């Protein structure tokens, strides 16, 4: 997989290049906003690891520039830990966010997760997690019993809409802002209580242990993530 790493810190660039190359990734590097877009246009990366504080122009502008022509997964790695910075990056089109300083194992896990999505086959209408099957085409949800016999799970239209958005973005962090404006409309962009209520209801219907969710995860202060690979 071709990965573009964008950071103005030479030590971080070197560390990421060594760790990624050691695991078989083909690594390109850029140290500024303009250089990032120039290199991306040349090498057509399959994943971008991006800092937000860049010379030339910001990481947010790099995300917006990339999103003008590619849906390549973008992993933001930044020292900015404020939730508003994370939400702004995710709303601009980033797929995930890691705060500096980071553990290299965590970053590599995020890279692998985004890489699986980048290399996946085109979206299938069927999604399975645990004993639950979601049929996006038929707009149905079923849950298998101990003998494997499916039973239809009745969802409200709003519950279905939220689940559909999450299932169509597996492993990707979906911001509260995106869910609220997609499901309810722009007038509801600050109504976090709606999401908490409906996610609680979905977990009661779909999670094996609703109080300890495995698949419909909360990212505190940012949004939610559908994790179909949880065991």
C-alpha positions in Angstrom: 0.0 0.0 0.0 1.2 3.5 -0.9 1.1 5.9 2.1 1.8 9.6 2.1 3.0 11.0 5.4 2.6 14.8 5.8 4.3 16.5 8.8 6.7 19.4 9.3 8.5 17.6 12.1 11.5 15.8 10.6 11.8 13.4 13.6 8.2 12.3 13.3 8.6 11.9 9.5 11.6 9.7 10.0 10.0 7.6 12.7 6.9 7.0 10.7 8.8 6.3 7.5 11.0 3.7 9.3 8.0 2.0 11.0 5.8 1.9 8.0 8.5 0.8 5.6 9.5 -2.0 8.0 6.0 -3.4 7.6 6.0 -3.3 3.8 4.3 0.0 3.1 5.5 2.2 0.3 6.1 5.6 2.0 6.2 9.1 0.4 6.7 12.2 2.5 5.8 15.9 2.4 6.6 18.8 4.8 4.1 21.5 3.9 0.5 21.9 2.7 1.4 22.7 -0.9 3.9 19.9 -1.1 1.4 17.4 0.3 -1.1 18.1 -2.6 1.7 18.1 -5.1 3.0 14.7 -4.0 -0.5 13.3 -3.6 -1.2 14.2 -7.2 2.0 12.4 -8.4 2.0 9.2 -6.3 -1.8 8.7 -5.9 -1.5 7.4 -2.3 -3.9 4.8 -1.0 -3.8 6.3 2.5 -2.7 9.7 3.9 -1.3 10.3 7.4 -1.6 14.1 8.0 -0.6 16.7 10.6 -2.9 19.8 10.9 -0.2 22.4 11.7 1.6 22.8 8.4 3.5 25.6 6.7 2.0 26.9 3.5 -1.5 26.2 4.5 -3.3 24.1 7.1 -4.0 20.4 7.3 -7.7 21.3 7.0 -7.0 22.9 3.6 -5.1 19.8 2.5 -8.0 17.6 3.4 -10.4 19.9 1.5 -8.0 19.9 -1.5 -7.7 16.1 -1.5 -11.5 15.7 -1.2 -11.9 17.7 -4.4 -10.6 14.7 -6.4 -10.1 11.6 -4.2 -11.8 9.6 -1.4 -8.4 8.3 -0.1 -8.6 7.5 3.6 -7.0 10.3 5.7 -5.7 9.7 9.2 -5.0 12.9 11.0 -2.1 12.8 13.5 -1.9 16.1 15.4 -0.9 17.7 18.7 -4.2 19.5 18.7 -6.3 17.7 21.3 -9.3 20.0 21.5 -12.5 18.3 20.4 -13.3 21.2 18.1 -10.1 20.6 16.1 -11.0 16.9 15.8 -14.5 17.6 14.7 -13.4 20.2 12.1 -10.9 17.8 10.6 -13.5 14.9 10.5 -16.2 17.2 9.0 -13.7 18.4 6.4 -13.3 14.8 5.2 -10.8 13.0 7.5 -11.5 9.4 8.4 -9.8 9.1 11.8 -7.8 11.2 14.3 -4.9 10.3 16.6 -3.5 12.8 19.1 0.2 13.4 19.6 2.1 12.0 21.4 0.8 8.6 20.2 1.8 5.0 20.7 3.1 3.6 17.4 1.1 0.4 17.9 -2.1 2.4 18.1 -1.2 4.4 15.0 -0.3 1.2 13.0 -3.7 -0.4 14.1 -5.5 2.7 12.7 -3.5 2.5 9.5 -4.4 -1.2 9.1 -8.1 -0.5 9.8 -8.2 2.3 7.2 -6.2 0.2 4.8 -8.7 -2.6 5.0 -11.4 -0.1 4.0 -9.3 1.3 1.2 -8.6 -2.1 -0.3 -12.1 -3.6 0.3 -14.3 -4.7 -2.4 -17.2 -2.4 -3.4 -19.9 -2.1 -0.8 -22.0 -5.2 -0.2 -25.7 -4.7 0.6 -25.3 -7.2 3.5 -23.4 -6.3 6.7 -23.0 -8.8 9.5 -21.7 -8.3 13.1 -22.1 -10.7 15.9 -25.4 -12.4 15.4 -26.9 -9.4 13.6 -27.5 -9.1 9.8 -28.2 -5.7 8.2 -29.6 -5.8 4.7 -29.1 -2.3 3.3 -31.0 -3.1 0.1 -34.0 -4.6 1.8 -33.8 -2.2 4.7 -34.1 -5.0 7.2 -32.3 -6.1 10.4 -32.4 -9.6 11.8 -30.8 -11.2 14.8 -30.1 -15.0 15.0 -30.9 -17.1 18.1 -28.7 -19.8 19.6 -29.7 -22.2 16.8 -29.0 -19.7 14.1 -32.6 -18.9 13.3 -33.1 -15.3 12.3 -35.7 -13.0 13.8 -36.5 -9.6 12.4 -35.6 -6.7 14.6 -38.1 -3.9 14.4 -36.4 -0.5 14.2 -38.0 2.9 14.1 -37.3 5.0 10.9 -34.9 7.2 12.9 -33.1 4.2 14.4 -32.7 2.7 10.9 -31.4 5.9 9.5 -28.7 6.2 12.2 -27.7 2.6 11.8 -27.6 2.9 8.0 -25.2 5.8 8.2 -22.9 4.0 10.6 -23.0 0.7 8.7 -22.2 2.4 5.4 -19.0 3.8 7.1 -17.5 0.8 8.7 -14.6 1.5 11.1 -14.8 5.2 10.3 -15.4 7.8 12.9 -18.7 9.5 12.1 -19.1 12.9 13.8 -22.1 13.8 15.9 -22.6 16.8 13.6 -22.7 14.6 10.5 -25.2 12.2 12.1 -27.5 15.0 13.4 -27.6 16.9 10.2 -28.0 13.8 8.0 -30.7 12.2 10.1 -32.6 15.3 11.5 -31.4 18.2 9.4 -29.2 21.3 10.0 -31.5 22.8 12.6 -30.6 19.9 15.0 -26.8 20.1 14.7 -26.4 20.7 18.5 -29.0 18.3 19.8 -26.6 15.7 21.2 -29.3 14.3 23.4 -31.2 12.8 20.4 -28.1 10.8 19.4 -27.5 9.5 22.9 -31.1 8.4 23.3 -31.3 6.6 19.9 -27.8 5.0 20.2 -29.0 3.6 23.6 -32.1 2.1 22.0 -30.1 0.6 19.1 -27.6 -1.0 21.5 -30.5 -2.5 23.5 -31.8 -4.1 20.3 -28.5 -5.1 18.6 -25.6 -5.4 21.2 -25.0 -8.6 23.2 -24.3 -6.4 26.2 -25.8 -2.9 25.7 -24.0 -1.4 28.6 -20.7 -2.6 27.1 -21.1 -2.1 23.4 -18.8 -4.0 21.0 -20.0 -2.8 17.6 -21.7 0.6 18.0 -19.0 2.6 19.8 -18.8 6.1 21.2 -15.8 8.3 20.5 -16.1 10.8 23.4 -16.6 14.3 22.4 -16.5 13.5 18.7 -19.1 10.9 17.5 -19.6 7.2 16.9 -17.9 4.3 15.1 -19.3 1.1 13.7 -16.8 -1.7 14.4 -18.0 -4.9 12.7 -14.8 -6.8 13.4 -15.1 -6.8 17.2 -15.0 -10.1 18.9 
